[in-house]
Amino acid sequence: MISADVIRELPVVRDKYGYWTHPCFFNEKINISFEAWTAQNQLTWKFSFFENEANESVCASYYTGETDINGWVPFKPAGDGWFIGSIHDTEEGPVCVWLCPVREKI
């Protein structure tokens, strides 16, 4: 079932550590996979990885215990319509999840 609320780009106001999650973003409480959730919401997605994009000093600080990642500005994917779904930490380090509405081909 597609969410009653269409997921749209919102202003990203990162917390004091540099994290942010869209209020309509996927969460494990909905009992479906992320891939199923994006399909149901007619979204495609891409990841940006902190370790591949953050500058050297921000990476060094993070990997020595500093939790502030505000110095990282995730690279937006090429193309129109991409917006941030979440900037959050994972076991592999911080990631940015980019979302984009699926457009029908005519």
C-alpha positions in Angstrom: 0.0 0.0 0.0 1.3 3.4 -0.9 1.6 5.8 2.0 -1.3 8.3 2.2 1.4 11.0 2.5 3.4 11.5 -0.6 7.1 11.6 0.4 8.5 14.8 -0.7 11.7 16.8 -0.2 11.8 18.6 3.1 14.4 21.1 4.4 17.2 19.1 6.0 17.9 20.4 9.5 20.7 18.2 10.8 21.0 17.6 14.6 24.1 18.7 16.5 25.9 15.6 15.3 25.0 16.0 11.7 22.2 13.4 11.4 18.7 13.8 10.1 15.9 11.5 9.0 12.8 12.5 7.0 9.7 12.1 9.2 8.1 9.7 6.5 11.3 7.6 6.0 11.3 3.9 6.3 11.5 2.3 9.7 11.6 -1.4 10.7 8.3 -1.1 12.6 6.4 -1.3 9.3 7.4 -4.9 8.9 8.5 -4.8 5.2 11.9 -4.5 3.6 13.4 -1.2 2.6 13.1 -2.3 -1.0 9.4 -3.1 -0.7 8.8 0.2 1.1 10.5 2.2 -1.7 8.6 0.3 -4.4 5.3 0.9 -2.5 6.1 4.6 -2.3 7.2 4.8 -5.9 10.7 5.8 -5.0 14.1 4.8 -6.2 17.1 5.2 -4.0 20.9 5.5 -3.8 23.4 5.6 -1.0 26.2 8.1 -0.3 28.9 6.8 2.0 30.7 9.0 4.5 33.9 7.1 4.2 34.0 7.8 0.4 32.9 11.4 0.4 33.9 13.2 3.6 37.1 15.2 3.7 40.1 13.7 5.4 39.9 15.7 8.6 36.2 14.9 9.1 36.9 11.2 8.5 39.8 11.2 10.8 37.8 12.9 13.6 34.9 10.4 13.2 37.1 7.3 13.2 38.9 8.5 16.3 35.7 8.8 18.3 34.3 12.2 17.4 30.5 11.8 16.6 30.0 15.1 14.8 29.7 14.5 11.0 28.4 18.0 10.1 31.5 18.6 8.0 30.3 15.9 5.5 28.1 17.2 2.7 26.8 14.1 0.9 27.2 14.2 -2.9 23.8 14.4 -4.6 23.3 11.8 -7.4 23.1 13.0 -11.0 19.7 13.7 -12.4 16.6 15.6 -11.2 14.4 14.9 -8.3 16.8 13.5 -5.7 16.3 14.5 -2.1 17.7 13.3 1.3 15.7 10.6 3.0 18.1 10.1 5.9 21.6 10.7 7.1 22.3 8.1 9.8 24.9 5.9 11.3 25.3 2.2 10.5 27.7 -0.5 11.5 29.8 0.4 8.5 29.7 4.2 9.3 27.4 7.1 8.3 25.4 6.9 5.1 23.1 9.3 3.3 20.0 7.7 1.7 18.9 9.6 -1.4 15.3 9.2 -2.6 13.8 10.1 -6.0 10.2 9.7 -7.2 9.9 7.0 -9.9 8.7 8.7 -13.1 6.6 6.8 -15.6 8.2 6.4 -19.0 6.0 7.7 -21.8 
